[in-house]
Amino acid sequence: MDEATRTAALRAAADPSCLSYNAFRRSCPSHRVLETLSGKWTWLIVVALVQGRLRNAELQRRVEGISPKMLAQSLRELERDGLILREVFAEVPPRVEYELTPLGMELASLMDHIRRWAEAHVPQIEAARAAAVAKSGASL
């Protein structure tokens, strides 16, 4: 926990009026939550797990382009934040599966709406980008 987060937590414990969260304030814990959720790998992993439990290799195949290191780091963060469960099976070789928690399912529903919006609006966004490039004469 960084100093700003620790200070905010202590202040909130001492003064119940500080319990309202404001993500625009850097010291607010909700700011840190949004920072974690803003990564594209987080989004893709959470939405991939909507369909049910997946093993690490299955996630790696489903989320194209993610490195093993980034997948492991993202899964650790999601588990830490209570969004996914990690279950290790005592087998040789060990089998590990990941699934969304109820909190993760709620988040996944929101993320999936945004993912579908992004997919539906690619032509308009690409056209706007091309227009901006043409107008500026350089790539943006």
Backbone as ProteinMPNN parsed JSONL, in Angstrom:
{"seq_chain_A": "MDEATRTAALRAAADPSCLSYNAFRRSCPSHRVLETLSGKWTWLIVVALVQGRLRNAELQRRVEGISPKMLAQSLRELERDGLILREVFAEVPPRVEYELTPLGMELASLMDHIRRWAEAHVPQIEAARAAAVAKSGASL", "coords_chain_A": {"N_chain_A": [[0.855, -1.177, 0.0], [0.65, 2.151, -0.934], [1.901, 5.334, 0.325], [0.002, 7.434, 0.089], [-2.416, 6.032, -0.165], [-2.453, 4.659, 2.255], [-2.587, 6.83, 4.024], [-5.08, 7.905, 3.29], [-6.735, 5.769, 4.047], [-6.303, 5.706, 6.819], [-7.298, 8.232, 7.491], [-9.97, 7.935, 6.758], [-10.724, 5.968, 8.573], [-10.53, 7.384, 10.944], [-12.279, 9.497, 10.547], [-15.475, 9.279, 9.731], [-16.796, 10.768, 7.767], [-15.135, 10.852, 5.618], [-15.569, 8.672, 4.101], [-16.798, 8.648, 1.623], [-16.137, 7.846, -1.662], [-13.992, 9.068, -4.256], [-13.062, 8.868, -7.368], [-11.602, 10.645, -8.869], [-9.773, 11.751, -7.238], [-6.442, 11.265, -6.532], [-5.514, 10.023, -4.228], [-7.572, 8.421, -3.459], [-8.883, 5.174, -2.833], [-10.524, 4.098, -4.847], [-9.501, 5.168, -7.148], [-7.184, 3.711, -7.543], [-8.324, 1.21, -8.021], [-9.59, 1.683, -10.486], [-7.316, 2.12, -11.989], [-6.173, -0.432, -12.095], [-8.222, -1.773, -13.472], [-8.164, -0.576, -15.939], [-6.389, -1.648, -17.758], [-5.818, -3.29, -20.875], [-5.364, -6.043, -20.949], [-6.442, -6.949, -18.573], [-9.15, -6.448, -19.048], [-9.65, -8.201, -21.251], [-9.065, -10.711, -20.155], [-10.944, -10.905, -18.038], [-13.388, -10.786, -19.464], [-13.05, -13.045, -21.062], [-13.278, -15.048, -19.16], [-15.951, -15.105, -18.609], [-17.369, -17.115, -19.823], [-16.828, -19.301, -18.298], [-14.796, -21.528, -16.225], [-11.306, -21.518, -16.874], [-8.148, -22.808, -17.879], [-4.691, -21.841, -17.496], [-3.257, -22.089, -19.968], [-5.397, -22.176, -21.742], [-6.465, -19.623, -21.429], [-4.289, -18.182, -22.38], [-4.339, -18.895, -25.098], [-6.837, -17.893, -25.814], [-6.712, -15.129, -25.309], [-5.212, -13.479, -27.408], [-1.855, -12.547, -28.07], [-1.017, -11.862, -25.521], [1.649, -12.045, -23.257], [3.213, -14.77, -21.465], [4.232, -13.824, -19.013], [2.826, -11.401, -18.637], [0.23, -12.365, -18.525], [0.327, -13.937, -16.184], [0.903, -11.926, -14.289], [-1.359, -10.267, -14.547], [-3.396, -12.064, -13.812], [-2.691, -12.517, -11.137], [-3.151, -9.944, -10.056], [-5.925, -9.686, -10.483], [-6.869, -11.778, -8.919], [-5.956, -10.933, -6.409], [-7.552, -8.679, -6.08], [-10.004, -9.79, -5.69], [-11.556, -10.558, -7.862], [-11.258, -12.812, -9.41], [-11.098, -16.369, -8.915], [-8.611, -18.686, -8.06], [-7.849, -21.967, -8.545], [-5.999, -24.682, -7.503], [-5.173, -27.886, -8.475], [-4.228, -30.909, -7.029], [-2.385, -32.587, -8.794], [-0.289, -34.423, -11.09], [1.135, -33.315, -13.936], [0.693, -30.275, -11.962], [-2.562, -28.843, -12.028], [-4.133, -25.819, -12.786], [-6.878, -23.721, -12.433], [-8.949, -20.977, -13.399], [-11.565, -18.787, -12.419], [-14.336, -16.498, -12.499], [-15.299, -14.529, -9.689], [-18.358, -13.729, -7.883], [-18.28, -10.91, -7.736], [-16.477, -10.407, -9.804], [-18.014, -11.378, -11.94], [-20.049, -9.492, -12.051], [-18.579, -7.228, -12.788], [-17.599, -8.164, -15.256], [-19.896, -8.24, -16.807], [-20.402, -5.514, -17.24], [-18.02, -4.809, -18.562], [-18.199, -6.4, -20.838], [-20.299, -5.23, -22.241], [-19.091, -2.806, -22.976], [-16.985, -3.807, -24.509], [-18.442, -4.948, -26.643], [-19.578, -2.593, -27.641], [-17.262, -1.279, -28.526], [-16.423, -3.05, -30.562], [-18.587, -2.799, -32.312], [-18.349, -0.184, -33.162], [-15.993, 0.176, -34.53], [-15.66, 0.85, -37.357], [-16.474, 3.623, -37.458], [-14.674, 4.804, -35.657], [-12.191, 4.171, -36.8], [-12.485, 5.591, -39.197], [-12.601, 8.205, -38.217], [-10.04, 8.398, -37.137], [-8.489, 8.125, -39.47], [-9.284, 10.43, -40.834], [-8.307, 12.372, -39.077], [-5.578, 11.914, -39.285], [-5.189, 12.475, -42.001], [-5.854, 15.174, -41.977], [-3.895, 16.269, -40.291], [-1.62, 15.444, -41.486], [0.167, 13.718, -40.455], [0.867, 10.729, -38.571], [-1.267, 9.795, -35.915]], "CA_chain_A": [[0.0, 0.0, 0.0], [1.491, 3.345, -0.983], [1.696, 6.28, 1.421], [-1.255, 8.167, -0.101], [-3.52, 5.118, 0.126], [-2.426, 4.422, 3.694], [-3.072, 8.059, 4.655], [-6.525, 7.983, 3.048], [-7.388, 4.743, 4.857], [-6.265, 6.158, 8.212], [-8.211, 9.366, 7.608], [-11.33, 7.401, 6.694], [-10.98, 5.266, 9.829], [-10.67, 8.384, 12.002], [-13.359, 10.428, 10.221], [-16.426, 8.593, 8.859], [-17.241, 11.623, 6.652], [-14.203, 10.641, 4.508], [-15.851, 7.384, 3.494], [-17.274, 8.738, 0.248], [-15.016, 7.668, -2.576], [-13.957, 9.965, -5.394], [-12.018, 8.323, -8.232], [-10.806, 11.728, -9.437], [-8.71, 12.06, -6.277], [-5.378, 10.273, -6.644], [-5.357, 9.304, -2.964], [-8.755, 7.6, -3.205], [-8.713, 3.775, -3.229], [-11.223, 3.802, -6.104], [-8.58, 5.571, -8.217], [-6.314, 2.548, -7.744], [-9.152, 0.167, -8.644], [-9.726, 2.034, -11.904], [-6.004, 1.923, -12.616], [-6.065, -1.864, -12.368], [-9.233, -2.179, -14.46], [-7.993, 0.107, -17.219], [-5.495, -2.375, -18.649], [-6.532, -4.095, -21.875], [-5.271, -7.464, -20.627], [-7.439, -7.186, -17.527], [-10.459, -6.516, -19.721], [-9.781, -9.393, -22.067], [-9.091, -11.876, -19.271], [-12.231, -10.933, -17.337], [-14.448, -11.127, -20.428], [-12.824, -14.432, -21.473], [-13.717, -15.94, -18.091], [-17.412, -15.095, -18.494], [-17.871, -18.407, -20.307], [-16.562, -20.327, -17.297], [-13.42, -21.816, -15.798], [-10.286, -21.755, -17.894], [-6.776, -23.032, -17.437], [-3.752, -20.817, -17.945], [-2.988, -22.257, -21.399], [-6.618, -21.81, -22.468], [-6.509, -18.157, -21.421], [-3.214, -17.725, -23.268], [-4.821, -19.041, -26.476], [-8.026, -17.048, -26.036], [-6.299, -13.724, -25.283], [-4.073, -13.436, -28.331], [-0.864, -11.493, -27.924], [-0.563, -11.659, -24.141], [2.821, -12.854, -22.921], [3.007, -15.541, -20.235], [4.52, -12.97, -17.858], [1.724, -10.451, -18.462], [-0.934, -13.144, -18.108], [0.524, -14.28, -14.769], [0.793, -10.689, -13.508], [-2.757, -9.833, -14.571], [-4.171, -13.012, -13.014], [-2.393, -12.239, -9.723], [-3.861, -8.713, -9.671], [-7.366, -9.967, -10.45], [-7.106, -12.612, -7.735], [-5.734, -10.05, -5.251], [-8.681, -7.759, -5.953], [-11.239, -10.537, -5.442], [-12.356, -10.663, -9.078], [-11.186, -14.188, -9.889], [-10.637, -17.415, -8.007], [-7.583, -19.57, -8.606], [-7.909, -23.265, -7.884], [-4.89, -25.563, -7.851], [-5.508, -29.283, -8.273], [-3.047, -31.698, -6.665], [-2.165, -33.586, -9.831], [1.028, -34.327, -11.715], [1.57, -31.999, -13.451], [-0.381, -29.522, -11.299], [-3.541, -28.174, -12.891], [-4.637, -24.587, -12.177], [-8.008, -23.163, -13.174], [-9.381, -19.653, -12.964], [-12.96, -18.456, -12.69], [-14.76, -15.225, -11.925], [-16.088, -14.477, -8.458], [-19.569, -12.94, -8.141], [-17.855, -9.532, -8.004], [-15.912, -10.437, -11.146], [-19.111, -11.54, -12.913], [-20.712, -8.192, -12.165], [-17.673, -6.402, -13.581], [-17.538, -8.718, -16.608], [-21.101, -7.815, -17.517], [-20.168, -4.132, -17.675], [-16.925, -4.808, -19.532], [-18.638, -7.018, -22.083], [-21.076, -4.202, -22.957], [-18.137, -1.864, -23.572], [-16.292, -4.543, -25.583], [-19.345, -5.024, -27.801], [-19.673, -1.235, -28.2], [-16.017, -1.035, -29.267], [-16.454, -3.842, -31.789], [-19.621, -2.264, -33.201], [-18.022, 1.165, -33.623], [-14.671, 0.217, -35.155], [-15.617, 1.631, -38.606], [-16.535, 5.065, -37.192], [-13.441, 5.226, -34.991], [-11.128, 4.107, -37.805], [-12.698, 6.705, -40.122], [-12.206, 9.428, -37.513], [-8.576, 8.385, -37.064], [-7.961, 8.404, -40.808], [-9.542, 11.843, -41.097], [-7.384, 13.156, -38.26], [-4.238, 11.745, -39.879], [-5.19, 13.23, -43.241], [-5.892, 16.601, -41.651], [-2.636, 16.706, -39.691], [-0.507, 15.055, -42.354], [1.061, 12.819, -39.712], [0.122, 9.682, -37.865], [-1.598, 10.121, -34.514]], "C_chain_A": [[0.893, 1.229, 0.0], [1.089, 4.318, 0.124], [0.363, 7.019, 1.302], [-2.462, 7.295, 0.245], [-3.612, 4.854, 1.617], [-2.978, 5.637, 4.448], [-4.582, 8.187, 4.498], [-7.276, 6.98, 3.907], [-7.416, 5.149, 6.33], [-7.237, 7.31, 8.443], [-9.66, 8.88, 7.622], [-11.688, 6.682, 7.986], [-11.236, 6.255, 10.957], [-11.884, 9.289, 11.788], [-14.323, 9.776, 9.24], [-16.913, 9.45, 7.686], [-16.332, 11.46, 5.436], [-14.5, 9.353, 3.752], [-16.405, 7.472, 2.079], [-16.058, 8.706, -0.671], [-15.135, 8.623, -3.75], [-12.774, 9.55, -6.263], [-11.156, 9.403, -8.876], [-9.674, 12.153, -8.505], [-7.681, 10.94, -6.305], [-5.228, 9.44, -5.369], [-6.517, 8.356, -2.664], [-8.507, 6.155, -3.649], [-9.423, 3.422, -4.537], [-10.375, 4.201, -7.317], [-7.667, 4.397, -8.568], [-7.075, 1.4, -8.399], [-9.289, 0.444, -10.131], [-8.411, 1.85, -12.648], [-5.812, 0.45, -12.99], [-7.003, -2.274, -13.501], [-9.002, -1.581, -15.841], [-7.089, -0.633, -18.195], [-6.253, -3.262, -19.621], [-6.474, -5.574, -21.54], [-6.269, -7.827, -19.546], [-8.809, -7.353, -18.155], [-10.634, -7.838, -20.441], [-9.833, -10.663, -21.222], [-10.447, -11.997, -18.588], [-13.348, -11.363, -18.288], [-14.289, -12.571, -20.909], [-13.362, -15.404, -20.428], [-15.229, -15.949, -17.885], [-17.984, -16.461, -18.872], [-17.594, -19.541, -19.334], [-15.09, -20.502, -17.014], [-12.51, -22.059, -16.987], [-8.957, -22.002, -17.223], [-5.885, -21.949, -18.035], [-3.519, -20.897, -19.452], [-4.202, -21.883, -22.247], [-6.773, -20.291, -22.528], [-5.468, -17.589, -22.379], [-3.652, -17.806, -24.728], [-5.961, -18.075, -26.78], [-7.642, -15.572, -26.146], [-5.031, -13.604, -26.121], [-3.155, -12.259, -28.044], [-0.372, -11.27, -26.513], [0.62, -12.583, -23.871], [2.515, -13.667, -21.664], [3.228, -14.7, -18.97], [3.36, -12.013, -17.585], [0.452, -11.166, -18.008], [-0.827, -13.467, -16.617], [0.337, -13.05, -13.882], [-0.662, -10.231, -13.431], [-3.632, -10.751, -13.726], [-3.932, -12.792, -11.524], [-3.149, -11.001, -9.241], [-5.358, -8.95, -9.547], [-7.734, -10.833, -9.248], [-6.984, -11.773, -6.47], [-6.944, -9.167, -4.998], [-10.026, -8.472, -5.791], [-12.122, -10.707, -6.66], [-12.321, -12.06, -9.695], [-10.746, -15.106, -8.758], [-9.635, -18.275, -8.748], [-7.661, -20.866, -7.826], [-6.796, -24.15, -8.423], [-5.303, -26.987, -7.504], [-4.218, -30.067, -8.041], [-2.913, -32.87, -7.629], [-0.732, -33.439, -10.323], [0.815, -34.369, -13.213], [0.395, -31.253, -12.811], [-1.291, -28.843, -12.329], [-4.074, -26.976, -12.122], [-5.753, -24.064, -13.058], [-8.421, -21.844, -12.543], [-10.85, -19.476, -13.311], [-13.297, -17.131, -12.013], [-15.498, -15.433, -10.609], [-17.4, -13.766, -8.794], [-19.247, -11.468, -8.444], [-17.281, -9.427, -9.413], [-16.973, -10.587, -12.218], [-19.843, -10.22, -13.13], [-19.874, -7.249, -13.033], [-17.656, -6.868, -15.031], [-18.745, -8.304, -17.435], [-20.936, -6.392, -18.065], [-19.106, -4.077, -18.77], [-17.356, -5.386, -20.87], [-19.486, -6.045, -22.902], [-20.126, -3.227, -23.667], [-17.36, -2.54, -24.705], [-17.166, -4.613, -26.833], [-19.527, -3.659, -28.455], [-18.444, -0.945, -29.053], [-16.02, -1.787, -30.592], [-17.459, -3.284, -32.801], [-19.238, -0.921, -33.816], [-16.626, 1.293, -34.232], [-14.684, 1.041, -36.443], [-15.628, 3.149, -38.379], [-15.231, 5.566, -36.57], [-12.275, 5.216, -35.973], [-11.254, 5.254, -38.807], [-12.269, 8.025, -39.487], [-10.679, 9.518, -37.409], [-7.96, 8.724, -38.413], [-8.141, 9.866, -41.169], [-8.574, 12.727, -40.323], [-5.97, 13.092, -38.824], [-4.142, 12.572, -41.158], [-5.137, 14.733, -42.98], [-4.537, 17.085, -41.124], [-1.428, 16.377, -40.564], [0.496, 14.157, -41.659], [0.223, 11.767, -39.008], [-0.08, 10.091, -36.424], [-1.443, 8.93, -33.633]], "O_chain_A": [[1.792, 1.346, 0.833], [0.059, 4.141, 0.775], [-0.33, 7.21, 2.302], [-3.414, 7.761, 0.87], [-4.704, 4.824, 2.184], [-3.747, 5.485, 5.397], [-5.284, 8.534, 5.447], [-8.338, 7.296, 4.443], [-8.425, 4.963, 7.01], [-7.916, 7.361, 9.468], [-10.476, 9.363, 8.408], [-12.824, 6.771, 8.45], [-12.065, 6.0, 11.83], [-12.455, 9.793, 12.755], [-14.038, 9.718, 8.044], [-17.399, 8.9, 6.698], [-16.698, 11.876, 4.337], [-13.75, 8.983, 2.849], [-16.476, 6.453, 1.393], [-15.089, 9.44, -0.479], [-16.238, 8.949, -4.189], [-11.624, 9.844, -5.937], [-10.077, 9.098, -9.384], [-8.734, 12.829, -8.925], [-8.033, 9.776, -6.117], [-4.852, 8.27, -5.437], [-6.449, 7.574, -1.716], [-7.973, 5.933, -4.736], [-8.968, 2.537, -5.262], [-10.526, 3.625, -8.394], [-7.411, 4.125, -9.741], [-6.524, 0.694, -9.243], [-9.123, -0.461, -10.949], [-8.407, 1.463, -13.817], [-5.34, 0.139, -14.084], [-6.616, -3.038, -14.386], [-9.593, -2.044, -16.816], [-7.035, -0.264, -19.368], [-7.223, -3.916, -19.239], [-7.429, -6.301, -21.814], [-6.877, -8.896, -19.593], [-9.541, -8.288, -17.832], [-11.644, -8.519, -20.266], [-10.572, -11.591, -21.547], [-11.034, -13.079, -18.562], [-14.163, -12.217, -17.94], [-15.286, -13.254, -21.142], [-13.851, -16.477, -20.78], [-15.735, -16.721, -17.071], [-18.977, -16.903, -18.294], [-18.089, -20.65, -19.536], [-14.248, -19.74, -17.49], [-12.881, -22.71, -17.963], [-8.674, -21.479, -16.145], [-6.28, -21.236, -18.958], [-3.578, -19.878, -20.14], [-4.056, -21.338, -23.341], [-7.166, -19.741, -23.557], [-5.736, -16.629, -23.101], [-3.373, -16.898, -25.511], [-6.036, -17.512, -27.871], [-8.186, -14.848, -26.98], [-3.918, -13.626, -25.595], [-3.603, -11.137, -27.808], [0.608, -10.551, -26.317], [0.588, -13.764, -24.219], [1.645, -13.286, -20.88], [2.505, -14.846, -17.984], [2.958, -11.834, -16.436], [-0.31, -10.634, -17.202], [-1.791, -13.287, -15.873], [-0.315, -13.126, -12.841], [-1.137, -9.851, -12.362], [-4.51, -10.28, -13.004], [-4.869, -12.872, -10.731], [-3.719, -11.003, -8.15], [-5.989, -8.467, -8.607], [-8.785, -10.642, -8.635], [-7.81, -11.884, -5.565], [-7.321, -8.93, -3.851], [-11.071, -7.822, -5.758], [-13.316, -10.975, -6.521], [-13.24, -12.449, -10.416], [-10.117, -14.683, -7.789], [-9.803, -18.556, -9.935], [-7.553, -20.873, -6.6], [-6.665, -24.346, -9.631], [-5.73, -27.265, -6.383], [-3.241, -29.904, -8.772], [-3.284, -34.0, -7.311], [-0.052, -32.461, -10.014], [0.348, -35.386, -13.726], [-0.763, -31.564, -13.088], [-0.833, -28.343, -13.356], [-4.428, -27.093, -10.949], [-5.604, -23.97, -14.276], [-8.271, -21.622, -11.342], [-11.324, -19.945, -14.346], [-12.622, -16.707, -11.074], [-16.234, -16.407, -10.447], [-17.537, -13.244, -9.901], [-19.876, -10.859, -9.31], [-17.564, -8.47, -10.133], [-16.857, -9.995, -13.291], [-20.209, -9.877, -14.254], [-20.404, -6.559, -13.904], [-17.696, -6.042, -15.943], [-18.622, -8.047, -18.633], [-21.289, -6.111, -19.21], [-19.271, -3.387, -19.775], [-16.924, -4.912, -21.921], [-19.399, -6.038, -24.13], [-20.345, -2.872, -24.826], [-17.106, -1.922, -25.739], [-16.695, -4.369, -27.944], [-19.621, -3.565, -29.679], [-18.561, -0.43, -30.165], [-15.66, -1.227, -31.627], [-17.206, -3.297, -34.006], [-19.746, -0.559, -34.877], [-16.135, 2.405, -34.426], [-13.793, 1.872, -36.624], [-14.879, 3.878, -39.029], [-14.745, 6.64, -36.926], [-11.462, 6.14, -35.984], [-10.247, 5.828, -39.223], [-11.649, 8.863, -40.141], [-10.103, 10.593, -37.574], [-7.02, 9.515, -38.492], [-7.244, 10.477, -41.75], [-8.076, 13.72, -40.854], [-5.252, 14.092, -38.839], [-3.158, 13.278, -41.383], [-4.449, 15.47, -43.687], [-4.087, 18.178, -41.468], [-0.353, 16.955, -40.402], [1.558, 13.864, -42.209], [-0.992, 11.913, -38.872], [0.81, 10.657, -35.79], [-1.678, 9.018, -32.428]]}, "name": "protein", "num_of_chains": 1, "seq": "MDEATRTAALRAAADPSCLSYNAFRRSCPSHRVLETLSGKWTWLIVVALVQGRLRNAELQRRVEGISPKMLAQSLRELERDGLILREVFAEVPPRVEYELTPLGMELASLMDHIRRWAEAHVPQIEAARAAAVAKSGASL"}
